[in-house]
Amino acid sequence: MSAQGPKVAVITGASQGIGAGLVAAYRKLGYAVVANSRTMPAPQDLDVLAVQGDIADPDVAERVVNAGAERFGRVDTLVNNAGIFLSKPFTDYTEKDFALLIGVNLAAFFRVTQRVIPHMLQQGGGHIVNITTSLVDHAKSSVPSVLASLTKGGLQSATKSLAIEYAGRGIRSNAVSPGTIRTPMHAADTLYEGLPPVGRIGEVSDIVDAVIYLETAPFVTGAILHVDGGESAGH
């Protein structure tokens, strides 16, 4: 397919939860989608290309971007959705924990984004969205999360830096910062511990709607959009 075909979104962590919701939402917008996850089921839609593998692996990151460019001829949007959350007291984290979160939450972002940007520059623009966590800005004593804050906080800072670096070249960079969302990542018995100010936990659709808003808001770049039921505002 030529570069004049449909716009193309690359979505990591796309097999379930927020990622699967994003795949469906971008298809409704008319985008072709490159969907990556460790275990990615074969899609039924010809405009969805599944690329299986651990996005923390440099070879997988390169394969994801190359596959999209070769199959669809362009890459317009990258959603860095893949992420790992591990709550432990700080001194209980292991070197293995540290390497795992750095690999998926930070190194994968670096590798995929660095490979996507040249395609966006060549076609005159693009959009990068990073999925972070409201714990970066609103730590909880009940949820020790230093490694999440370290890695996802890095993503939030990088989001702003990318926005400024590429603002004059047509590439926007934004982040969505979720609170507690009903996904397979959260154990059912932890979902209702300390509801946010709005009185309910978030749904996948809340995060998907936020990403699609950013996708369709051409004057918005460098934004950290908190979708956390008011947690980051206070109590």
N, C-alpha and C positions, 0 to 999 in steps of 0.2 A: 504494500500500500504506500502511496506517495505521501510526501509531507503535506499535501493538500487534503488528506483524509481527516477523520475526526480527531479532536483533541485527545490526548493520552494522559492518563493518571497512573503513576506508579505508587502502589500502596503496600507497605510492609506490615507484617503481623496481620495478614488479611484473612486468615482461615475461620475466625470466630469473633464474637463480641463486636467491639467497635470497628475492627478491621473489616469484618464481613458486612457490617452496616454501611461502611464507606464505599465498598465495592458496589453495592446495590444503588447507593445514592449517586455515585458518579456515572453509572450506567444510565440512570434516569435523566441525567444532564446531557446524555449523548456522548460521553467520553468512552473511548476504549480504555481498558484497564489492564495493567500488569500487576498481578496479585502474588505476593510472596509470603511464604510461611514455611516453617520446618516441615509441617505435614499439610500440604495444600491439595485438597481434593481436585480432581479433574473437573473443570467448569463445563457447563452445558451450553454456555453462551460463546459464540465464535469470536466475539469482541472482548473476551476476557482471557488473558494469557496467564496461566499459572506457572510460576517458577518456584520450585520447591528447594528448600535449603535454609541453613542457619545464616541469617543476614549478617551475623558477626564475622563470618568467614569472608575474607577479602575476595576470594574467587566467586563466591555467591553474589556479593555486592556487584561485582563487575558483570556477572552473567545476567542479573536482573535488569540492569540498565541497557546492556547490549541487546538483550532479547526484545525489549520494548522498542528500541530504535530500529532494529532489523525487521520486526514484524509489522510495526505500525508507521515507521518513518519519522517519528518525532516523540518528544517527551515534554509535556506542558506543565504537569503538576507532579510534585512528589509529596506524599504524606508519610512522614517518618512516624509510623504508629507502633512499630514493634517495640516492646519494652518489657522489662522485668521489674517487679516490685518484691522486695524482701524485707520484712519488718523484723528486726532483732535489736536487742540492746547493743549499743555501739561496740562494746568490748567482746561481744559474742560473734561478730562478723569474722569470717575466715578469709584467708587469701583467695580461696576458690570463689567465695561470694563476691569479693571485690573484683576479681578478674571477670566473672560472669556479668555483673552489672556494667562494668566499664565496656566490655565487649559489645553487649547488645544496645545499651542505652546511649553510649557515646561513640565508640569506634564505628559501629554500623552507620550511625548518622553521618559521621565524617566521610566514610568511604562512599556511601551511596550518593550523598549530596555533592561531593566533589566530582563524581562521575556524571551527574545529571546536569550540572550547571553549564558545561560546554555546549550541550545540546540546546539548552534554553537560550544561550547567547547567540547561537547560530541562527535560531529561528526568530530572534528579536524579543524574547520575553518568556516568563514562566512564573510559577508560584510554588513556594516551599512551605509546608505546614508541619510543625513539630508538635507531637502530643506529649505534654509534660505532666505535672501533678500539682494540685493546690497545696500540697504539703511543703513545696518549696517556699511558699510565702506565708504559710500558716501551719507551723509545726504543731503536733499534738503530743501531749505527754503519754496518751494512751496508745499511740502508734509510733514507736521509735523507728526512725526512717532516715538515718544519716546518709546511707548510700543512695537512696532515692533522691534526696536533696542535692547531694554532690553531683550526681549524673544528670538528673533532669534539670537542676538549677543551671548546670553548664549549658544545656540545650536552650534554656530561656535566654541566657546571655548571648549565645551564638545566634539566636533568632534575630536579635536586635542588630548585632554586628553585620550579619548578612544583609539585612534590610538596608542599612546605610551604605554598605559597600556596593550593592548592586542596584540601588534606587534609580540611578541615572541610566541603567542599561535594561530596564524593563522587567527585572525579576523582583517579585515581592517575597517577603519572608515573614511568616506569622506563626503564632503558637496558640494552641488550645490547652488550658490548664484545668483538667477535670478534678472534681471532688470524688466522693465515693460513688461509683457507678455499678449498677447491677450487671456484672459480667462474670464469666467463669474464673477470672483472676481473684475474685473475692469469695471467701468461704461464706456460706449462707448465714452462719451464726454471728458473723462480724458486720453484716450489712447495716444493722439497725442500732449499733452502738454509737450513741451521740448523734442524732439526726441534725443536719444543717438547719440554719434559721428558717428556711421555707417549709420544713417539717416533713420532707421526704428525701429518699436517696435519688440519685440520678439514674436515668435510663440511657441505653445506647443511643437512642434517637436524639437525646439532648446534645450529645457530643457530635453526632453526625450533622445535626442542624447547624451547629456552630462552625464546623469546618466548611459546610456548603455556603454559609453566609460569607465567610472569609474568601472563598473561591469566587464569589460573585460581587465582591466589594473592591473594585479596582483602585480606590483611593486609600485603602487600608494596607499599611505595611509596618513591620516592627511592632505589631500589637501582641500582647499576651492576653488572650480572652479567657477570663475565669468563668468556668461553667461548673460551679460548686455549690449552688443553692445558697449563696451568701456567706459561705465560710470565710472567705478571704476578706470580707468586709468587717467582720467582727461578730460579737455575741452579746 
